[in-house]
């Protein structure tokens, strides 16, 4: 048998190659890319249709499409996508030959309201899958925010995403912790995507092309996190000529330049810098001496055919420097680079690859603080990722991929005893995946497997690390489709933070401690979506997440030798409803979530602080005149859990009684807390409004905007200071303005 095995493999390979050759010799393929005729930007999710045949395809994330196994002949091929004028071209196919047919589409003059609701580019991804949302640049700009537009703040309108503070862009997805979210920026893994205090993200919306948000059961190829994926794709610079813009608001100033570099190439530079820490202080309601910057640089080239290469560089930094010697200073830095490429090396295999590197570092200088100690942390992550798409037939797509990642983490701190401590670790994270998409009768199948090879090599359980991912979609009536998904996920890294902290300022990443299993979760999702009317789309989903293993604090730690962490479990479940509609020049959006989250820490079962029972977002966007846009957004959320203070007792200090009389000891009050997170804060509600006007003056495009947050000045409780009893509310009535000039 051993001697025959290689021969059998060789024969099978020859037969497969021969069958492919015969099939291709009798048929022909049509392939190409869809681009913007002006900017040369690739257009994803464009509909490519061969008239009169029922055949077609959608362009992928880099604008590539392929329609295999067409009979020889003459055809008319039509491409259409929202925001562009459709284009038809004649195709003459000859037996055994592939035809490259590229399309350059002219942008259509459309109003923003046509993007939010009709959104066929998004519907291609969301109508057959669960737990996926696609936002584009126009969507992000529609949502009112404080001082400046922000990508992660905009995601809070999506169902299943909650934040414990309206002055923070940090969020929690379907009952998962904050460190269970994976952030990708053109393939760069970003470990801290926030500016200081989490008020804003370091992703500038002006460089974003689209954002894919997976809130559960995400497909193979995404791993290392338990809850969600935020996959940000940036746009290319304009290839038709030099262009630029400058903008300023109460918080920051921004400048952007873009233009052609050389043949079929373009560049983009965007930089943003804070201009006043007073704005931060006004937003947060306390003195915050904060400054920040971020910058994005991208070079894109399309040397010919369907080839494309990009280089993206991301950099951001923050400083929180207090004038008081009793308050710590903080600093954060993020730097990353991604080199990406795509090509069609063989007839029906499309290859995409990315080489990436990311460095995150943070420092805390305690100075003379009595409540904090000095600490520093860093994460370095370098890797290579490759994905191959195999086009075998009209109904079948195969995806294969691998990734080699090399993250290293370092955390230095001073413990309560004053001793310097260091936790350092390096991981090797190879992973592979395979995915199959097909149409079986009326049912659409998207199934695959994701294998965390690195965890397997380090003793991980095969049933945890060999992870099935499956999504099924079936038409039930008219436009209505029933959907279901399942996925298994693991995570080998976590942040060191107190889960009860109101605001987390310093995040340090460590690996799962030795002796504890990798964190693991299973996602189950059921959905139903369809059109209530011609201009009304509804999506209903129910989910259940089982956390088979979590890393939780050891609340029974008494001795220094006791472990800091132990294994816990958890679960979350709920229902989400999304409704999009259009009435005349108004766009209507509503999202409601009903959810529960529970953590089991060695028998102590409690609701985590981000558990929110009810969450409702309502938004209406109006476009009454050319260039004039207005938005109203109302948000309601039931109260978050917290532990009540039930009393105090005087704790001896033994600082002035040894030796001596104990009755003369100076004692300090010690707080006693009730059952963990058994009480709830009051409900939260807020109305935000924004209005903008775009006009062309001379050779400049001018945009002026006004945002008002908390229009009716709702007094939403943030927390009570347990020491002083002072009430601290969230953001009060806050107006802000912006001005952008583009040429």
N, C-alpha and C positions, 0 to 999 in steps of 0.2 A: 504493500500500500504506500509505503514511503517513497518508493521509486516512481510510482505511477502518479502521485499527487501533482508534481510540477507539470507533467505532460497533460493532465486533465485541465489544469489552470490555463496552460498555453492553448489547448484546443478550444476551450470556452472563449478565451480572449479573441482568438482568430475568428470564431463563429460570430461573436458579437460585432467585431469590426467589419466582417463580410456582410452581415445583415444591414449594418448601418450604411455601408457603401452602396449596397443594392438599393436600399430605400432612398438614399439621397440621389442615386443615379436616375431614378425614375421620377423624382419630384424636385422641387426647388424651394429655397427659403427666401423670405424677404426680411431684411433687418436694417436697422439704422438708428439714428438719434433724432430727437425733437428738441429744437433750441429756439430761443427768442431771437428774432432776426436783428434786433437792435443791440441788445446787450451780450448776445451769445451765451446767455445763461441756459443750461440744460433744463428742460421742463419735465418733471416727473408726473406720473399718473395721467398722461395724455391718452385719449382713446384713438387707437389706430384700427380702422375698419376697412375690410376689402368688400366693396359694394357687390351685392348679389350672391355672396357666398356664405354668409353667416360666420365668417372667420374674422378674427381680429385679436388685438392684444392691447395691453396697457404698458406704457413706458415705465421703467423702474426708477429707483431713486436718483439715477444719474442720466435719466432721459433716454435710456436704451430700450429698444423693443426688438422682438424676433417672432416671426410667424413661420413655423416650420411646415414642411411637407405639403406644399402647394403644387397642384397639377400645372404643368406648363401651359402657358397661354397669356392673354392680355387682360389686365385688370385695372380697375380704378381704385386707388387707395386714398382714403380720406382720414385726416387727423383733426380732432376737435378737442378743445379744453377751454374751460371757463376763463374769460379774460383775454382770449385771443381769437382772431378771425380764423375760421376753419380753412383748411387747405386741401386740395385734391391733386393727386399726381398720377400719371399713367405709368403702369409697370408691365414690362414684357419679360416673362419668365421662360427660360429655356431649360430643358431637361438636364438635371445634374449640376446646375449652376445656381449660386446664391447671388441675390441682387441686393446691393446696398442702396437704400432709398432714404435719404435724410430730408427732414422737413424744418424749415425756418418759418416760424409763425410771427405774424405782426400783432402787436398788442392792440386790443380793442379798448375803446373808451367806455369804461363801465363805472358805475358808482359802487361804493363800498358795500352797500346793502346786498348786492348780488353775490358777495363772497361768503357772508356768514351763513346764510340759510340754504341756498341752493347747492353750493359746495360739492359738485360732483367729484372733484379731485379727492376730497376727504371721504366721500361716501364709498368710493371704490375700496378703501381700506376698512371702513367702519361698519358697513352694512352686513358683511359676512363674518366679522370677527367680534369677539367680546373684549371689553375692557381696553379699548384703544381709542385715543382721541388725537386728532391732528389739528394743530393751530398754525396759522400763517401770520406773516407780519401784520396784515390788516387787522386780524383778530386781536392781537396783542394791543394795538393802538386804540382799539375801541373801548377798553376797560379803564374806568377812572382809577387813578392811583395818586399817591401823595408826591408832589414835587416833580417826579420824572417817571416815564414809562418803565415798566419792569416786567421781564419775562416770567419769573417765578411767581410774582404777585398775581399775574394774570391767570395762572393755572388754578388759582383758588376757586374759580367759578365752576370747575369741573366737578362732577359728582364723585364722592369718595375721598376727596382731598380736603383736609381741614388744617387750620393753623390755630395755635393756642393764643396768638396775639395778632392784632391788626397792624402792629408796627414791625412785623417780622415776615420775611418771605419763606421762612422754614415751614415745612408742612409734613403731614403724616397721611399715609394712604391706606385706607381700608383697615384701620386698626394696627398698622405696622409702625415700628419705631422710626425715628428720623434718620438713623444710620442705615436703614434698610432700603434706601433709594439709590439707584445707580444713575449718575449724571455723565453723559457723553457729549462732547463738543467736537464735532467732526472727527470722532473716533478717539479723542483725548479723554481719559478718565479723570474727572475733576472731583477731588475729595472734599473740597470746601468751596462750593459755588456761590458763596455769599460775601457781600461786604460786611464790615464789622457789625456785630449785634444781629446780623441776619436781616437788617432793614431792607436791603436791596440785594439783588443777585449781581454777580460779576459778568453776566451775559447781556451784552447790549442788544436790545431788540432791533436796532437799525442794521445789524449785520446778519440777522437771522432770515433764512429762507422759509423753513418750516420746523415745527417741533412735533415729534411723535411722543405721546405719553401713554405708556402701558401701565394701567392701574392694577393689573393682575393677569395671571395665566399667560405671561408673555412667551413668545415663540423661542425655539432653539436658537442659540447664538448669543443670547443675553443670559448672563449668569453672574454669580457672586453676590447677589442681593436677594432678599426675601420678599420685597413688597412691590417695587415699581421700577420703571425705566423712563428716564427723560432723555430722549435722543435728539440733540440739537444739530441741525444742518445749516451751515452758513451759505450765504449767496456769493456768487462770483462778482468781481468788479466789472464795470462796464467796459466792453471791448470796442465801442464805437467812437469814444472820445473822452477827453478829460472832464470829470464832473466832481463836484464837491459840495459840502454843506457845513454849516455851523449852526449851533443851537445853544441856548442858555435858558436856565430856569432857576428857581430859588435855591437849588441844591448843587448843580454842577454845570460845567461848560463842556461842549463836545465839538470836535472837528473831524471831518471825514473827507478823504480824497480817494478817487478811483479813476482808472483809465486803462488804455491799452499799453502793454509792455513791449511785445514784438508780435510777429505773425501769429494770429489765433491765440493770443495770450492776453491776460489782464491782471491787474493788481488792485488791491483794496487795503486802505489803512484807515482805521478808526480809533480815536483816542478820546477818553473822557476823564475829567478831573473835578473833584469837589471844589466848590468855591467858597462855601461858608459852613462852618460847623454849627452856626446858630440855627440853621434849618433843621439839622438833626435834633438839636435840643428842643425846638418847638414841636417836632413830630413826636418825640419820645416823652416830652413833658419833664425832662430833667437835663442838667448840664452834661453834654456829651462832646468832649473835645476831639472830634473824629475827623480824619481826612482819608480820602481814598483816590485811587486811579484804576483804570483798566484800559487795555489796548488789544486790538485784534488786527493782525496782518495776514493777508491771503494773496497767494500768487496762483493763478490758474492757467493751464495751457491745454489746447486741443490740437496736437500736432498733425492730425489727419485721420480720416475714417472715424471710427467710434472711440478712439483712444482719448483718455483724459487723465491729466495729472494735476494735483493740487498740493500746495504746502500752506498749512495754517499754523499761525503762532498766536497763543493767548497768554496774556500777562495781566495780573492784577495785584494790588497791594493796599493795605490799610494800616493806619496808625491810630491808636486810641491812647493819647498821651495826657495824663492828668497833671494839673498844676500842683496837686497836693502830694506831699511825700507819703501820706498815709493811704493813698489809693494806687493800685498797680497800674503799670503801663502795659499795653498790649500791641502786638504787631502781627500781621498775617501776610503771606506771600503765596501766590499761585503762578506757576509758569508751565506752559505745555506746548508741544509741537506735534503735528501730525503730517506725514507725507503719504498721500493717497494716490492710487492709480486704478484704472479700469481699462479693459481691453477684451477683444474677442480673439483669443489665440487660436482656437479651432472653430470649425463650422457652427457648432451649436453649444459651445461652452463659453459663458461670459464670466470673466474673472475680475474680482475686486479685491484690493489689498490695502492695508494701512500699516505704516510703521509709526508708533506713537511713543511719546515720553511725557511724563507729568511729574512735577515736583511741588509739593505743598509743605510749607513750614509755618510755624507759629511760635511766638515767644511771649511769656508773661514775666515782667520784671516787678517783683513784689515791692521793691524799695523798702519802706518801713511799715508796710501794712501788717496789721495784727490778724487779719482774716484770710489772707492768701499767702501762698508761698511761690517762689520763682519756679518756672517750669518752661520747657521747650519741647516741641514735637516736630516730626517731619515724616512725610511719606514720599517715596520715590517709586514710580511705576513706569517701567519700559516694556515694550512688547511689539509683537507682530501678529497681524490678524489677516486671514485670507478667506474669501468666500467664493465658491464657484456655483453658477447657476447653469443647469443643463436643461436645454429645451428639446424634449423628445417628441412631443406632439402638441396638438392644440389644447388638449385637456390635461396634460401632465407636465409638471415642473419638478425638478429635483434640485435641492440645495445641499452643498457640502461645505464644511468649513473647519478651520482650526485656528487656535490662538495660543501663542506662547507669551505669558506675562511674567514679569519678575518684580513684584512689589517688595519693598523693604520699608520697615517702620522703626522709628526711634522715639522714645518718650523718656525724657529726663525730668525729674521732679524732686522736691524736698518733702519728705514725709512729716507727719505731725511731731515726730521726735527730733526733727532737725537733721536727719541723715539724708545724704544725696542718694537717690535711687535712679536706676536706668532699666528700661525694658526695651530691648531691641530684638528684632526678628526679621528674617528674610524668607520669602516664599517663592516657590516655583509653581506657576499655575498654568500648565498646559490643559487645554480643553478642546474637544472636538464635537461636532454636531452634524446631523443629517436631517433633512426636512423634505417632505413630499407633499405637493399640492395637486389635487385632481378633482374632477367632477365625475361622481358616480351616479349616473342618472340625473336626478334633480338635486342630489345632495353634494355639497362642496366639502371636501376633506382637506385639512391642513394638519399633518401629523409628522412627528419627528422624535428624535432623541437627542439629548444634550448630556455629554459625559464630562464630569469634572475629573480629569485624569490626575491632576495634582493631588486632590484629596484622596483618590483611590490609592496612590502610591504612598501616602502617609497614613494609611490604615483606615481610611474612610469606609463606611459600609457600602457595598455595591448597590443595595436597594435605595440608598440615599443619593449616591453620586452618579448613577446611571439613571437619568431623569427623563421620563416620558413627557412629551408635550403634545396635546391634541386639541384641535378645534373643528367642530362640525357645524354646518349651516344647512338648513332645509327649508324650502318654500312651503308655507302652509295655506296661504290664501292671498291672491293678488300680489301686492308688494311686500306682504308680511313674511318674515323669516324667523324661524326658531333657531337658536344658537346654543351651543354648549362648549365648554372648554375645561381642560384639566392640565395641571402642570405641577411638577415637583421642583423645588429650589433649595439650594444650600448657600451658606455664607460663612466664610472663615475669618472675617475681620469685624471689629466693632469699635465704637468710640467709647472713651472713658468719660462718662458724665453722670451726674446725679439726675436720675429720671424725674425728680421732684423740683429741679431748678426751674424758676420762672423764666429766666433768660440764660441760655448757655453761651458764654463768651469765648471759652477756650475748649476746643475739641481736639483730643488726642486719639489717634487710631492705634489699636493693638491687634494682634492675632488672637483667636480663640485660645484661652489658656490651656496648657498641657493637662491632659487628664480629662478634659471635657470634650464631648462630641461636637462636631460641626453643627451650627445652627441649621435647622431644616423646617420647611413649610410645604404644605400641599394646598393648592388653589383649586376650588371647584366653582364654576360659573355657569349659570343658565340665563338665556336672554331671549327677548322677543322684540323685533323692530319692524317698522313699516310706516306707511303714509296714512295719517288720519284723514287728510285731504290733500289736494294737489300741492298746497304750499305749507303743509304741516307734517313734520316727521317726528316720530316718537320712538324712544329706545328704553326698554325696561330690562334690568338685570338684577339677578339675585346671586350672592356670592357666599362662600364659606371657606375660611382659611383655618387650617389646623397646623399649629406650630408644634411639631413633634419634639423639637429641642430648641431652647433659648438659653442664652447666657444671662444670668441675673445675679444681683448682688447677694452675698451671703449675709443675711440679716442676723444670723446667730454667731457671727465671728466674735470670739472673745480673746483668743490668744494670737500672738503675732504669727504663729505657725499655721493658724487656720486659713483656709483659702479665701481669697477675696470674692471669688465667683463660684457659683454652683449652677447645675443644670435646672432649668425650669421649662414649663410648657405654656401653651396659650391657645387661644382661638379668637376669631372674629367672624362676624356674619352680618348680613344686612341686605337691603334692597335699594336700588338706585333707579331714578326715573329722570329722563332727559326729554325735553320737548323743544323743538325749533319750529318757528312759523313765520309767515310773512303776510302783512296786511298793508296793501298800498305801499307807501314809502317807509313803513315801519318794520323792523325786524324784532321778533320776540324770542326770548330764550328763557327757559326755566329748567332748573336742576334741583332735585330733591333726593336726599339720602337719609335712610333710617338704618342705623348701625349699632352694633355692640362689639366691644373688645374686652377680653379678660386675660389676665396673666396669673399663672399658678407658680408661686415661689415657695417650694417646699411645703405645700399645704396651705399657704396664705394666698387665697384667691381674691383678686381685686381688679378694679377698673383702672387702667393706666390714665395718666393725666390728660391725654389727648382723646379719650373716649367721648364722643359726642353723639347723643341719641338722635337728634333731629338737626338737619342742616338744609336750608333752602336758599337758593340764589335765583333772583328774577332780574332780567335785564331787557330793556327796550332801547333799540338804537334807531334814531330817526335821521332822515336825510331830506329835509324839506326843500332845499334849493342846492344848486350846483356849488360845490365847494364847502357847503355848510353841513356839519355833522354834530349830532348831539346824542348823549347816552345817559340813561338813568339805570342805576343798579341798586337793588335792595337785597340785603342779606339778613337772614335770621338763623340763629343757632342756639340750641338748648345749652344749658350750663355745663361746664367741664367739672369733673370730680376733684375734690380736695380733701385733705385730712383736717378735721377741726381741732382747734386748741381746746382742751377740756380742763386744763388747770396748770398750776405751777407749784414747784416746791423749791426750797432753798438747798442748794447742793454745796456741801463743804468743799473748801479749797485746800485746807491744811497748809496754807502758806505762812501763817503767823502763829501757829499753835504747837509746833513741834520744836523743842519741848514747850509746854505751857498748858494753859487752861483751854479745853475744847469749847467751852461756852463763849469764849471771846473770839472764836474763829469768824473771819469775814466770809460770808457765804454769797453765792450768786444765784439768781433765780434760774431754774431749769424748767423748760417747757414740757408739758405732757400732751401728747397727741392722742386723739381718739382712733377709732377703727380706720384703717388706711383707705383714703379716697371714698369714704362712705357718704359724704355730703356733696352737694352740687352748688356751683356758683349760679347766680341769676342768669336768665336768658340774655342773649346778645342780639342786637338788631341795629342796622345802620343803613342810611340812604346816601349814595354817592351820585354825583352828576358831573358831566364833562361836556364841553362844547368847543369846537374848533372850526376855523375858517381858513380855507386854502385859496390863494389868489396868485395870479402871475403879474408881477410888476417889472416892466422892462424885460430884462433877460433872466430874472430871478423868480423862483417859486418860493412864495412866502407862506408860512403856516403859523397861525397864532392860536394858542389853546388856553383854556381855563378849566381847572379841575376844582371841585369842591367835595371834600370828604366829610361824611357825617353831617349832612345838610341840616337836620333838625337837632343836632348836638345831643345825641343820645348818650347818657351817662353809663357806659358799659364798664362794669367792674373788671379790673385786671387782677388785682390781689389786694389783700390787707397786709401791711407790715406787722408781723407778729410781735415785734419788739415795741414799737411805738403805737400800734393800733391805727396808723394812718391809712386811709383809703387811697388806692392808686387806680385811676381809671385808664382805659385805653384811649385811643386817639379822639380828641374832641373836634369840634368844627374847625376845618382847616382848608383854606383856599390856597391855590398855587397857580402860577401861570408859566407859560413857556413860549418861546419864539424860535422858529427854525427858518433859516434862509438857505436855499439850495440853488446851485447853478449848474 
